[in-house]
């Protein structure tokens, strides 16, 4: 398997997001409301879905499947931005 810059960049971004989530969790420990915990859980779910889709996109060769994955990724990114 050769070196893939996009894969490395994606993994670095995921590591950064995990560090940010951990830092946010430490900062909000004991002070989060039910709504904040629900929002955090939804964000984590979106982050994991995004990671899975990026992995599938890196391996996809069928143009129609790639298009579907790209649309799903855009949708997840839009939801994460909210």
N, C-alpha and C positions, 0 to 999 in steps of 0.2 A: 504494500500500500504506500503510495507516494504522499508527499507533504501537501497539504491542502490549506492554503492561507485563510480561506473563508471559514473552514472548520476551526482553525486555531482562534481566529477572531471571535467566532461564536462562543467558543468555550471560555475565552477570556471575559466576554461580556456576561455570560452566565455566572461566572465566579464573582464578578463585580456585583451583579444583582443579588446574589446570595449574601455577600458581605453587607450590602446595603440593607437587605431585609433583616439580617441578624442585628445590625446596629439599631435599626428602627425598633425591633422587638425589645432590645435591651433598654432603649430610651423610654419606651412606653410600658414597660413591665409594671403591672399592678395598677396602671392608670387608664387602661383602655376600656372603653365602653363596649357594649354588645355590638353596636353598629361598627365601631372601629375594628373589632375582631372579625366581624363578618366581611368587612371590606378587605382586610388583610388576607383572609382566607381566599376570597375571590381573586385577589391579585396573585396570590401564590398559585392558584389553579391555572390562571391565565399564563403565568410565567412558565409553568410546566408544560402546558399545551403548546406554547410558543417554541419551547425547546424541542419538543417532539416533532413539530411541524418543520422546524429548521433542519433537523436531522433527516427527515423524510425528503425534504426538498433537495438536500445535498446529494441524495442517492437517486432521485427521480430522473427518468430519461424520457418518459412519455410526455409530449407537450401538453396534452389536455390535463393530465394529472398535475404537472408542474403549475399550470394556470390555476387549477383548483387550490393547490397548496398556497400559492402566492396570494390568492384572494383571502384564504383563511388567515394567513399571516397578517395581512393588512387589517382584517377585521379585529384580530386579537390586539394588534398594536394600537388600533383606535380605541379599543375598550380599556387598554392599560393607560392610555393617555388621559382618560377621564378621571 
